[in-house]
């Protein structure tokens, strides 16, 4: 009976140590800039030739091959942009 209590005590100490070590010093995710979606549908986020699929504020370009400055997604052709159920 004593050996069972000893084994249980060792197991509990081991489990407590594992929990303590796994939660300590966990690296924090780097803070990302808040991505703001445009609400003005007349802005360049909606009217440019190349637009961000997420319509991030400040995105949109007349030049091909650009990335969104907010979310870093590739800009897509506004004429061929699939709306997937959302309205512009």
MODELLER restraints for C-alpha pairs under 7 A, 6 or more apart:
rsr = mdl.restraints
at = mdl.atoms
rsr.add(forms.Gaussian(group=physical.xy_distance, feature=features.Distance(at['CA:35:A'], at['CA:56:A']), mean=6.63, stdev=0.5))
rsr.add(forms.Gaussian(group=physical.xy_distance, feature=features.Distance(at['CA:35:A'], at['CA:70:A']), mean=5.90, stdev=0.5))
rsr.add(forms.Gaussian(group=physical.xy_distance, feature=features.Distance(at['CA:35:A'], at['CA:71:A']), mean=6.69, stdev=0.5))
rsr.add(forms.Gaussian(group=physical.xy_distance, feature=features.Distance(at['CA:36:A'], at['CA:56:A']), mean=5.71, stdev=0.5))
rsr.add(forms.Gaussian(group=physical.xy_distance, feature=features.Distance(at['CA:36:A'], at['CA:57:A']), mean=5.61, stdev=0.5))
rsr.add(forms.Gaussian(group=physical.xy_distance, feature=features.Distance(at['CA:37:A'], at['CA:55:A']), mean=5.81, stdev=0.5))
rsr.add(forms.Gaussian(group=physical.xy_distance, feature=features.Distance(at['CA:37:A'], at['CA:56:A']), mean=4.36, stdev=0.5))
rsr.add(forms.Gaussian(group=physical.xy_distance, feature=features.Distance(at['CA:37:A'], at['CA:57:A']), mean=5.17, stdev=0.5))
rsr.add(forms.Gaussian(group=physical.xy_distance, feature=features.Distance(at['CA:38:A'], at['CA:45:A']), mean=6.85, stdev=0.5))
rsr.add(forms.Gaussian(group=physical.xy_distance, feature=features.Distance(at['CA:38:A'], at['CA:55:A']), mean=6.04, stdev=0.5))
rsr.add(forms.Gaussian(group=physical.xy_distance, feature=features.Distance(at['CA:38:A'], at['CA:56:A']), mean=5.68, stdev=0.5))
rsr.add(forms.Gaussian(group=physical.xy_distance, feature=features.Distance(at['CA:38:A'], at['CA:57:A']), mean=4.61, stdev=0.5))
rsr.add(forms.Gaussian(group=physical.xy_distance, feature=features.Distance(at['CA:41:A'], at['CA:88:A']), mean=6.75, stdev=0.5))
rsr.add(forms.Gaussian(group=physical.xy_distance, feature=features.Distance(at['CA:44:A'], at['CA:59:A']), mean=6.87, stdev=0.5))
rsr.add(forms.Gaussian(group=physical.xy_distance, feature=features.Distance(at['CA:44:A'], at['CA:60:A']), mean=5.32, stdev=0.5))
rsr.add(forms.Gaussian(group=physical.xy_distance, feature=features.Distance(at['CA:45:A'], at['CA:51:A']), mean=5.80, stdev=0.5))
rsr.add(forms.Gaussian(group=physical.xy_distance, feature=features.Distance(at['CA:45:A'], at['CA:52:A']), mean=6.82, stdev=0.5))
rsr.add(forms.Gaussian(group=physical.xy_distance, feature=features.Distance(at['CA:45:A'], at['CA:55:A']), mean=5.29, stdev=0.5))
rsr.add(forms.Gaussian(group=physical.xy_distance, feature=features.Distance(at['CA:45:A'], at['CA:56:A']), mean=6.63, stdev=0.5))
rsr.add(forms.Gaussian(group=physical.xy_distance, feature=features.Distance(at['CA:45:A'], at['CA:57:A']), mean=6.40, stdev=0.5))
rsr.add(forms.Gaussian(group=physical.xy_distance, feature=features.Distance(at['CA:45:A'], at['CA:58:A']), mean=6.60, stdev=0.5))
rsr.add(forms.Gaussian(group=physical.xy_distance, feature=features.Distance(at['CA:45:A'], at['CA:59:A']), mean=5.22, stdev=0.5))
rsr.add(forms.Gaussian(group=physical.xy_distance, feature=features.Distance(at['CA:45:A'], at['CA:60:A']), mean=4.80, stdev=0.5))
rsr.add(forms.Gaussian(group=physical.xy_distance, feature=features.Distance(at['CA:46:A'], at['CA:55:A']), mean=6.83, stdev=0.5))
rsr.add(forms.Gaussian(group=physical.xy_distance, feature=features.Distance(at['CA:48:A'], at['CA:60:A']), mean=5.33, stdev=0.5))
rsr.add(forms.Gaussian(group=physical.xy_distance, feature=features.Distance(at['CA:48:A'], at['CA:61:A']), mean=5.56, stdev=0.5))
rsr.add(forms.Gaussian(group=physical.xy_distance, feature=features.Distance(at['CA:48:A'], at['CA:62:A']), mean=5.88, stdev=0.5))
rsr.add(forms.Gaussian(group=physical.xy_distance, feature=features.Distance(at['CA:48:A'], at['CA:78:A']), mean=6.99, stdev=0.5))
rsr.add(forms.Gaussian(group=physical.xy_distance, feature=features.Distance(at['CA:49:A'], at['CA:61:A']), mean=6.30, stdev=0.5))
rsr.add(forms.Gaussian(group=physical.xy_distance, feature=features.Distance(at['CA:49:A'], at['CA:62:A']), mean=5.08, stdev=0.5))
rsr.add(forms.Gaussian(group=physical.xy_distance, feature=features.Distance(at['CA:49:A'], at['CA:77:A']), mean=6.17, stdev=0.5))
rsr.add(forms.Gaussian(group=physical.xy_distance, feature=features.Distance(at['CA:49:A'], at['CA:78:A']), mean=5.39, stdev=0.5))
rsr.add(forms.Gaussian(group=physical.xy_distance, feature=features.Distance(at['CA:50:A'], at['CA:60:A']), mean=5.62, stdev=0.5))
rsr.add(forms.Gaussian(group=physical.xy_distance, feature=features.Distance(at['CA:50:A'], at['CA:61:A']), mean=5.15, stdev=0.5))
rsr.add(forms.Gaussian(group=physical.xy_distance, feature=features.Distance(at['CA:50:A'], at['CA:62:A']), mean=5.87, stdev=0.5))
rsr.add(forms.Gaussian(group=physical.xy_distance, feature=features.Distance(at['CA:50:A'], at['CA:63:A']), mean=6.90, stdev=0.5))
rsr.add(forms.Gaussian(group=physical.xy_distance, feature=features.Distance(at['CA:50:A'], at['CA:64:A']), mean=6.65, stdev=0.5))
rsr.add(forms.Gaussian(group=physical.xy_distance, feature=features.Distance(at['CA:50:A'], at['CA:75:A']), mean=5.51, stdev=0.5))
rsr.add(forms.Gaussian(group=physical.xy_distance, feature=features.Distance(at['CA:50:A'], at['CA:76:A']), mean=5.26, stdev=0.5))
rsr.add(forms.Gaussian(group=physical.xy_distance, feature=features.Distance(at['CA:50:A'], at['CA:77:A']), mean=4.75, stdev=0.5))
rsr.add(forms.Gaussian(group=physical.xy_distance, feature=features.Distance(at['CA:50:A'], at['CA:78:A']), mean=5.35, stdev=0.5))
rsr.add(forms.Gaussian(group=physical.xy_distance, feature=features.Distance(at['CA:51:A'], at['CA:59:A']), mean=6.55, stdev=0.5))
rsr.add(forms.Gaussian(group=physical.xy_distance, feature=features.Distance(at['CA:51:A'], at['CA:60:A']), mean=4.40, stdev=0.5))
rsr.add(forms.Gaussian(group=physical.xy_distance, feature=features.Distance(at['CA:51:A'], at['CA:61:A']), mean=6.51, stdev=0.5))
rsr.add(forms.Gaussian(group=physical.xy_distance, feature=features.Distance(at['CA:51:A'], at['CA:75:A']), mean=4.97, stdev=0.5))
rsr.add(forms.Gaussian(group=physical.xy_distance, feature=features.Distance(at['CA:51:A'], at['CA:76:A']), mean=5.39, stdev=0.5))
rsr.add(forms.Gaussian(group=physical.xy_distance, feature=features.Distance(at['CA:51:A'], at['CA:77:A']), mean=6.49, stdev=0.5))
rsr.add(forms.Gaussian(group=physical.xy_distance, feature=features.Distance(at['CA:51:A'], at['CA:78:A']), mean=5.78, stdev=0.5))
rsr.add(forms.Gaussian(group=physical.xy_distance, feature=features.Distance(at['CA:52:A'], at['CA:59:A']), mean=6.14, stdev=0.5))
rsr.add(forms.Gaussian(group=physical.xy_distance, feature=features.Distance(at['CA:52:A'], at['CA:60:A']), mean=6.27, stdev=0.5))
rsr.add(forms.Gaussian(group=physical.xy_distance, feature=features.Distance(at['CA:52:A'], at['CA:68:A']), mean=5.92, stdev=0.5))
rsr.add(forms.Gaussian(group=physical.xy_distance, feature=features.Distance(at['CA:52:A'], at['CA:73:A']), mean=6.79, stdev=0.5))
rsr.add(forms.Gaussian(group=physical.xy_distance, feature=features.Distance(at['CA:52:A'], at['CA:74:A']), mean=6.87, stdev=0.5))
rsr.add(forms.Gaussian(group=physical.xy_distance, feature=features.Distance(at['CA:52:A'], at['CA:75:A']), mean=4.66, stdev=0.5))
rsr.add(forms.Gaussian(group=physical.xy_distance, feature=features.Distance(at['CA:52:A'], at['CA:76:A']), mean=6.21, stdev=0.5))
rsr.add(forms.Gaussian(group=physical.xy_distance, feature=features.Distance(at['CA:53:A'], at['CA:75:A']), mean=6.87, stdev=0.5))
rsr.add(forms.Gaussian(group=physical.xy_distance, feature=features.Distance(at['CA:53:A'], at['CA:76:A']), mean=6.67, stdev=0.5))
rsr.add(forms.Gaussian(group=physical.xy_distance, feature=features.Distance(at['CA:56:A'], at['CA:70:A']), mean=6.44, stdev=0.5))
rsr.add(forms.Gaussian(group=physical.xy_distance, feature=features.Distance(at['CA:59:A'], at['CA:68:A']), mean=5.36, stdev=0.5))
rsr.add(forms.Gaussian(group=physical.xy_distance, feature=features.Distance(at['CA:59:A'], at['CA:69:A']), mean=6.32, stdev=0.5))
rsr.add(forms.Gaussian(group=physical.xy_distance, feature=features.Distance(at['CA:65:A'], at['CA:75:A']), mean=6.99, stdev=0.5))
rsr.add(forms.Gaussian(group=physical.xy_distance, feature=features.Distance(at['CA:66:A'], at['CA:74:A']), mean=6.27, stdev=0.5))
rsr.add(forms.Gaussian(group=physical.xy_distance, feature=features.Distance(at['CA:66:A'], at['CA:75:A']), mean=5.88, stdev=0.5))
rsr.add(forms.Gaussian(group=physical.xy_distance, feature=features.Distance(at['CA:67:A'], at['CA:73:A']), mean=5.50, stdev=0.5))
rsr.add(forms.Gaussian(group=physical.xy_distance, feature=features.Distance(at['CA:67:A'], at['CA:74:A']), mean=4.49, stdev=0.5))
rsr.add(forms.Gaussian(group=physical.xy_distance, feature=features.Distance(at['CA:67:A'], at['CA:75:A']), mean=5.43, stdev=0.5))
rsr.add(forms.Gaussian(group=physical.xy_distance, feature=features.Distance(at['CA:68:A'], at['CA:74:A']), mean=6.31, stdev=0.5))
rsr.add(forms.Gaussian(group=physical.xy_distance, feature=features.Distance(at['CA:68:A'], at['CA:75:A']), mean=6.22, stdev=0.5))
